[in-house]
Each structure stands twice: as structure tokens, then as C-alpha cells.
Amino acid sequence: MLRGPRRPLWLSFLLLLLPGAPGHKGAARPGEGSEQRGAGGAWPAFQGLKERLSAAGALSARYWALFSCQVWPEDCEEDEVVAKPLGWNLPRLGQQYLDILTRWYCRFQDCCDSGDCRISNNFTGLESDLRVRLHGQHVARELVLRAVRDHVETPRPDKALALSFHGWSGTGKNFVAQMLAENLYRDGLRSDCVKAFVAMLHFPHPKYVELYKEQLTGQIREIQQRCPQTLFIFDEAEKLHPELLEALGPYLGRQDPQSYKAEPSRTIFLFLSNLGGNIINEVVLNLLKAGQSREEITMEQLEPQFQAEILESTGCTLH
């Protein structure tokens, strides 16, 4: 375990002297307890104090071991530190002690329920943001929330989730991408688990496509190894070189569960594109002229003509 005189014995004593802690009743008044002296009362009291001291000391040492391995990693054997569960149920140690120790420990080390504090997956917040902050996009609101939640809550998804947002500039594509990042990750777009690419900024020259492919796939692998849940955003996706899209194929396709050597990374790809914006506006305008309200428009009404427009623009078959 730890080497050197670093065990904080002072913490054990501090816990036992906190006002209101079990067994602590403040200073005795004159004459108080005189009936117990001489009747053997001092010995049970001493035994109780000894047991509480031992319990607090064990828990203090456990927290100190975890903290020390963060500060002096070269002086600890981390396998031994993480192998034992935290002593949350030590006998005779009140919840007050545990709360104080937890607050102290969390000043030095991230503490969260998810296991990875970078990932928040706040679906309540996402639903609220899509409902309150996003206007006129009821189809996207429903589809995005359902698709992302189903993907994240699936225990071992066998493929990445790919969402494609289409429409003219100013319709909210980047806004929705930002909402997703902010609600799925503690640090939003600045998270280590999120990477955004802009086609004409990061991949501007077709002659360097081979270099771009190597850089892109390398960054995807690196972030997937670093985070159990990743988000990749491609803005101006319609301007991506076809070979870059082909390079993404293995990361978008279905994976063989038997090939996993460890827990696979859960990955979400967002493609933001102006492609199809004209036909979307045309279909919506025709439906509004026919007397249908915007909120009554469904994905089924938009999809056939939208797919035909994409096929004609790209020469590719949609699946």
C-alpha cells in the first residue's frame, strides 16, 4: 500500500470530536456521571470510544489511500487501493461522519454516480431544452430525443447512432447539436468526449484527402479509447470529400459483439447539412397552403420527397 508516514491520524480524532457526533455530548457538568464511577461504567464507555476510533480510523485511512494515489501515484499500488470497496457501512459510524468525509474527498477527486464524471446524460434537461428553447421544429424534437435516449440506454449497442440534420442556415441544426453536447456531457462542446469538425475548415483541400482520412480516423479512435461515450459533429457535411465518408463507414456500421475485447465505446455521429433545405421548405409551404398547421406535419409527409432530393443531389442510394 502506501509508503512513508502519510496516514492522517489527526482525521480520526477530528471526526470523533465533532459536536453532535454519536457518543459526543459536550463537556460533562460537575457531578454528572458520578453514579457510574465505581460501578464499572468507565470501562464500557472506553470500549465504545475505542470501537468508534477504530472504525473512523479505518475509513480515514481508506480515503487517504485514495487521495494519496492521486497526489503521489508513484508511492502506491493502485490495484490494492481500488480492489476494496469503500467502507460505507463501517459499524458504529454515523451518516454524519460519512457525509463529512465524502465532501472532503470530493474536493480532490471527481465524484458522481455515472462512473465517468464527464458524462451527464441529462435527458430531463435535454427534453426541456428541446421543448422550451427550440421553436418550430417539433419533428426534430421528438425524433432526436427518442433516438438518443434509446441509444444511450441500450446496454451494449452493436452500432453507432448516426443522425443527419438538414435545412437552410438558421433553422437550428447547430443549436440542437449544442443542446445534445450540453446535456450529454458536463463540459458540453469543450468535453474531452466531444469533437466537432467543419468540412471546409478541417478538410479544405481535396488533394490532401489521404492525410485527412488518416487524421480523422486517428482522432476518432483516440477519443473512443479515452471516453466510453463519444459525440462527433460534422458541420457542412454535404461538403465532405466522398473518401472521407467512406473512411467513416467502419465506425458507422454494425459491429460483431464477439469482437469486443472490452466494453465498446458508445458513439453518436451528427451530420449537419444544408442539403434538402429547398425541398423541405417547399413541402411545408404546400401543406400550410392546404390548411394544415405546422404542428400537424409529420416525418412521413416529408420523407419521400426529401429522399428523392438527396438521391438526385448526391447520386447515392439512401438506406
Backbone torsions as a table, in degrees:
resi	resn	phi	psi	omega
1	MET	NA	-129.1	-174.2
2	LEU	-87.4	150.2	178.9
3	ARG	-111.4	147.5	175.3
4	GLY	91.3	164.3	-176.3
5	PRO	-82.5	68.6	-176.2
6	ARG	-112.0	3.0	-178.0
7	ARG	-73.0	125.6	-172.5
8	PRO	-84.7	80.1	179.1
9	LEU	-61.1	-28.1	180.0
10	TRP	-61.4	-28.1	-178.4
11	LEU	-69.6	-36.8	178.2
12	SER	-61.3	-45.9	-179.2
13	PHE	-68.5	-37.8	-179.5
14	LEU	-60.3	-41.1	-178.8
15	LEU	-65.2	-39.8	-176.7
16	LEU	-73.2	-18.4	-178.1
17	LEU	-99.8	5.7	180.0
18	LEU	-69.7	135.5	177.1
19	PRO	-61.0	137.3	177.7
20	GLY	86.2	-2.6	179.0
21	ALA	-73.7	154.9	179.4
22	PRO	-55.1	130.2	178.1
23	GLY	87.4	-5.9	-178.7
24	HIS	-105.6	117.6	-176.6
25	LYS	-122.6	16.6	179.8
26	GLY	81.9	-175.8	-178.0
27	ALA	-71.1	140.2	179.9
28	ALA	-73.5	141.3	177.0
29	ARG	-80.6	157.7	-179.3
30	PRO	-55.6	130.9	177.8
31	GLY	87.0	-14.8	-178.2
32	GLU	-71.2	134.2	179.0
33	GLY	81.5	6.1	-177.4
34	SER	-67.9	-26.4	-179.8
35	GLU	-71.2	-26.5	-178.7
36	GLN	-80.4	-29.1	179.9
37	ARG	-66.6	136.8	-177.9
38	GLY	87.9	-11.3	178.6
39	ALA	-109.1	15.5	178.1
40	GLY	82.3	10.5	-177.5
41	GLY	-71.5	-25.9	-176.6
42	ALA	-68.1	-36.9	-176.4
43	TRP	-66.3	-48.8	175.6
44	PRO	-58.5	-37.6	178.6
45	ALA	-63.5	-40.6	178.5
46	PHE	-65.0	-39.5	178.9
47	GLN	-63.7	-42.0	178.2
48	GLY	-62.8	-42.0	178.0
49	LEU	-62.9	-40.2	-179.4
50	LYS	-64.2	-41.3	-179.9
51	GLU	-67.0	-42.6	178.8
52	ARG	-65.2	-37.9	178.0
53	LEU	-63.8	-41.6	179.5
54	SER	-65.3	-43.0	-179.7
55	ALA	-65.2	-46.3	-179.8
56	ALA	-64.4	-38.4	179.1
57	GLY	-63.3	-40.0	179.4
58	ALA	-64.4	-43.9	-179.9
59	LEU	-68.7	-38.6	177.8
60	SER	-61.9	-42.5	179.3
61	ALA	-63.3	-36.5	-179.9
62	ARG	-65.0	-47.4	178.5
63	TYR	-63.8	-40.1	-179.3
64	TRP	-64.0	-37.5	178.3
65	ALA	-61.9	-43.5	178.9
66	LEU	-64.7	-44.2	-179.4
67	PHE	-64.8	-43.1	-177.5
68	SER	-63.1	-34.8	-180.0
69	CYS	-70.3	-18.7	173.3
70	GLN	-80.7	-36.7	-175.7
71	VAL	-87.7	-41.5	-178.8
72	TRP	-123.9	68.5	-175.5
73	PRO	-61.6	-24.6	-178.5
74	GLU	-74.7	-14.3	-175.6
75	ASP	-103.9	14.2	-179.5
76	CYS	-137.6	156.5	174.0
77	GLU	-100.7	102.5	-168.5
78	GLU	-66.4	-30.4	179.7
79	ASP	-59.7	-40.0	179.9
80	GLU	-70.3	-31.5	-177.8
81	VAL	-70.5	-44.8	-174.8
82	VAL	-87.4	-10.1	-176.1
83	ALA	-70.0	-32.8	-177.0
84	LYS	-93.9	137.1	178.8
85	PRO	-70.6	156.4	177.1
86	LEU	-61.3	142.2	-176.5
87	GLY	-81.2	64.5	-176.1
88	TRP	-70.6	-21.6	-173.5
89	ASN	-115.6	34.1	178.3
90	LEU	-61.0	138.6	-175.8
91	PRO	-64.0	144.2	173.2
92	ARG	65.0	15.1	179.4
93	LEU	-108.8	114.9	-174.2
94	GLY	-71.4	163.0	179.9
95	GLN	-61.5	-27.8	179.2
96	GLN	-61.8	-42.4	177.7
97	TYR	-60.1	-45.7	-176.7
98	LEU	-64.7	-39.7	179.2
99	ASP	-63.5	-41.9	-179.6
100	ILE	-65.1	-44.4	179.7
101	LEU	-65.3	-38.8	179.7
102	THR	-63.5	-45.2	178.6
103	ARG	-62.1	-39.0	179.8
104	TRP	-65.4	-46.1	-177.7
105	TYR	-65.4	-39.3	-176.1
106	CYS	-72.3	-7.8	171.9
107	ARG	-71.6	-23.5	-176.0
108	PHE	-109.2	-19.7	-175.0
109	GLN	-138.9	136.3	178.6
110	ASP	-59.4	136.2	178.8
111	CYS	-126.4	127.2	178.5
112	CYS	-160.4	164.6	-176.4
113	ASP	-82.0	-23.4	-172.1
114	SER	-78.3	-16.5	-177.1
115	GLY	96.5	-34.2	175.3
116	ASP	-125.5	108.4	-171.8
117	CYS	-70.4	-10.1	176.2
118	ARG	-74.7	-19.7	-174.4
119	ILE	-107.3	123.2	-177.3
120	SER	-108.1	-36.4	-179.4
121	ASN	46.6	54.6	-178.6
122	ASN	-86.7	86.2	-177.1
123	PHE	-74.9	-26.6	174.3
124	THR	-63.9	-44.9	177.5
125	GLY	-66.2	-39.0	179.5
126	LEU	-64.0	-45.1	178.9
127	GLU	-60.9	-42.0	179.0
128	SER	-64.7	-44.2	-179.8
129	ASP	-62.9	-43.3	-180.0
130	LEU	-66.1	-33.0	-178.2
131	ARG	-79.6	-40.2	-172.0
132	VAL	-93.4	-41.2	-171.9
133	ARG	-93.3	-22.6	-177.9
134	LEU	-100.3	123.0	-174.9
135	HIS	-114.2	139.0	173.8
136	GLY	73.6	17.3	-177.2
137	GLN	-131.1	54.1	-175.4
138	HIS	-65.3	-33.2	179.4
139	VAL	-65.3	-48.8	179.1
140	ALA	-63.3	-39.7	-177.9
141	ARG	-58.4	-47.0	-177.4
142	GLU	-70.0	-45.2	-175.9
143	LEU	-68.0	-42.9	-176.6
144	VAL	-64.5	-47.8	-178.0
145	LEU	-61.4	-46.1	-178.0
146	ARG	-65.6	-45.1	-177.0
147	ALA	-65.1	-44.8	-177.7
148	VAL	-68.4	-43.4	-179.8
149	ARG	-63.4	-44.9	179.8
150	ASP	-60.5	-40.4	-178.6
151	HIS	-67.6	-45.6	-176.5
152	VAL	-69.0	-34.1	-177.2
153	GLU	-87.0	-6.4	174.1
154	THR	-72.9	126.1	-173.6
155	PRO	-55.6	-49.6	-178.7
156	ARG	-138.6	80.6	179.8
157	PRO	-63.0	139.8	-176.7
158	ASP	-92.7	3.5	175.7
159	LYS	-156.5	162.2	178.3
160	ALA	-73.3	159.7	173.2
161	LEU	-94.8	125.7	178.9
162	ALA	-119.1	122.3	177.7
163	LEU	-120.1	136.8	-179.4
164	SER	-120.3	119.8	179.8
165	PHE	-102.5	125.5	-176.6
166	HIS	-122.7	149.3	176.9
167	GLY	148.8	167.7	178.7
168	TRP	-64.2	164.0	174.6
169	SER	-60.6	138.8	179.1
170	GLY	91.8	2.0	-179.3
171	THR	-88.5	-6.3	172.9
172	GLY	110.8	12.6	-177.5
173	LYS	-63.2	-52.1	179.1
174	ASN	-67.5	-31.1	179.5
175	PHE	-63.9	-44.5	178.5
176	VAL	-66.9	-40.3	177.4
177	ALA	-60.2	-41.0	178.2
178	GLN	-64.9	-41.9	177.3
179	MET	-59.5	-42.2	178.8
180	LEU	-61.3	-47.9	-179.7
181	ALA	-61.7	-41.5	-176.9
182	GLU	-68.4	-32.0	-176.9
183	ASN	-94.6	-19.8	177.6
184	LEU	-92.5	-20.6	-174.8
185	TYR	-134.2	141.1	-178.5
186	ARG	-57.4	-41.7	-176.0
187	ASP	-99.9	12.5	176.3
188	GLY	57.5	-134.6	-178.3
189	LEU	-66.9	-16.5	178.8
190	ARG	-87.9	-0.6	-177.0
191	SER	-63.7	148.3	173.8
192	ASP	-63.0	-18.5	-175.3
193	CYS	-96.2	1.6	-177.0
194	VAL	-120.4	136.4	176.5
195	LYS	-138.6	126.5	179.2
196	ALA	-111.7	135.9	177.5
197	PHE	-120.6	141.2	171.7
198	VAL	-115.3	122.2	-169.0
199	ALA	-52.6	-52.8	-174.6
200	MET	-79.9	-9.3	175.6
201	LEU	-91.8	-45.5	-175.7
202	HIS	-92.4	-23.9	-177.8
203	PHE	-134.1	60.4	-170.5
204	PRO	-79.5	-25.1	-170.2
205	HIS	-113.2	114.4	-179.7
206	PRO	-56.9	-30.7	-176.8
207	LYS	-68.1	-16.4	179.3
208	TYR	-103.0	22.4	-173.6
209	VAL	-61.1	-34.7	179.7
210	GLU	-65.1	-40.5	176.4
211	LEU	-65.2	-41.9	179.4
212	TYR	-62.2	-40.4	179.4
213	LYS	-61.4	-44.3	179.6
214	GLU	-64.3	-43.5	-179.8
215	GLN	-65.9	-43.1	-177.2
216	LEU	-64.1	-51.0	-178.9
217	THR	-65.8	-34.2	177.3
218	GLY	-64.5	-41.9	178.9
219	GLN	-67.3	-38.7	178.7
220	ILE	-62.7	-47.2	179.7
221	ARG	-61.9	-42.4	-178.0
222	GLU	-62.2	-45.1	-178.4
223	ILE	-70.6	-36.6	177.3
224	GLN	-64.7	-35.8	177.1
225	GLN	-71.6	-27.8	-176.6
226	ARG	-84.0	-27.4	-173.6
227	CYS	-132.8	140.0	177.2
228	PRO	-76.1	-15.0	177.9
229	GLN	-140.6	120.0	-172.8
230	THR	-123.6	154.8	178.2
231	LEU	-132.2	124.5	177.6
232	PHE	-119.0	129.2	-177.2
233	ILE	-117.5	127.4	178.0
234	PHE	-117.1	104.9	177.5
235	ASP	-87.9	150.5	-174.0
236	GLU	56.2	45.5	-173.5
237	ALA	-62.0	-27.7	-179.7
238	GLU	-67.2	-14.0	-179.4
239	LYS	-98.6	2.3	177.0
240	LEU	-67.8	139.6	177.3
241	HIS	-63.6	138.7	-179.5
242	PRO	-53.2	-34.3	-179.3
243	GLU	-70.7	-26.9	174.4
244	LEU	-69.2	-38.8	176.5
245	LEU	-65.1	-38.3	176.7
246	GLU	-64.5	-36.9	179.3
247	ALA	-65.1	-26.0	178.4
248	LEU	-79.2	-15.1	-175.8
249	GLY	-49.4	-51.0	-178.9
250	PRO	-61.1	-26.1	-179.6
251	TYR	-85.1	-16.8	179.9
252	LEU	-97.8	-22.8	-175.6
253	GLY	-76.8	172.1	179.9
254	ARG	-72.1	136.4	-178.7
255	GLN	-103.9	147.1	177.2
256	ASP	-79.6	117.0	-179.5
257	PRO	-57.6	-27.3	-178.5
258	GLN	-69.2	-18.8	-177.6
259	SER	-84.3	-7.2	-178.3
260	TYR	-74.4	122.7	173.2
261	LYS	-89.3	-19.7	177.8
262	ALA	-147.2	-177.5	178.5
263	GLU	-61.0	123.1	-176.8
264	PRO	-70.2	154.8	176.5
265	SER	-75.7	135.8	176.9
266	ARG	-88.4	120.3	-169.7
267	THR	-123.7	138.7	175.4
268	ILE	-123.5	128.5	175.3
269	PHE	-110.7	130.8	174.1
270	LEU	-115.6	126.6	177.1
271	PHE	-114.6	118.2	-178.4
272	LEU	-105.9	124.6	-172.0
273	SER	-144.0	144.7	172.4
274	ASN	-82.3	-9.6	-177.0
275	LEU	-62.4	135.7	178.6
276	GLY	87.2	-2.3	-178.2
277	GLY	-61.9	-38.9	-178.5
278	ASN	-63.4	-46.1	-176.7
279	ILE	-70.8	-33.7	176.8
280	ILE	-61.8	-46.5	-180.0
281	ASN	-64.1	-38.7	-179.3
282	GLU	-65.3	-45.2	-179.9
283	VAL	-64.4	-45.4	-179.4
284	VAL	-62.2	-43.2	-179.9
285	LEU	-61.5	-42.7	179.2
286	ASN	-63.7	-39.2	178.6
287	LEU	-67.4	-38.4	178.2
288	LEU	-67.0	-39.6	178.0
289	LYS	-65.1	-29.1	179.6
290	ALA	-79.7	0.2	176.3
291	GLY	97.8	4.0	179.5
292	GLN	-85.9	136.5	179.1
293	SER	-76.9	156.7	-177.4
294	ARG	-59.5	-40.3	-177.0
295	GLU	-68.6	-16.2	180.0
296	GLU	-89.3	-8.3	-179.6
297	ILE	-71.7	133.2	-177.9
298	THR	-113.5	165.6	178.0
299	MET	-63.6	-33.2	-179.3
300	GLU	-63.8	-30.3	178.8
301	GLN	-76.1	-27.5	-177.8
302	LEU	-90.0	-30.5	-166.2
303	GLU	-64.3	-46.3	-174.5
304	PRO	-59.3	-49.6	-178.0
305	GLN	-71.8	-31.8	178.0
306	PHE	-65.4	-43.8	179.3
307	GLN	-64.5	-38.7	178.2
308	ALA	-64.1	-39.0	178.3
309	GLU	-65.0	-43.5	179.3
310	ILE	-64.5	-41.3	180.0
311	LEU	-62.5	-42.9	-179.4
312	GLU	-67.7	-36.0	-176.6
313	SER	-75.0	-34.0	-173.0
314	THR	-107.6	-21.1	-176.4
315	GLY	73.9	19.1	-179.4
316	CYS	-114.5	157.2	176.7
317	THR	-92.9	133.0	178.8
318	LEU	-87.9	140.2	178.9
319	HIS	-118.8	NA	NA
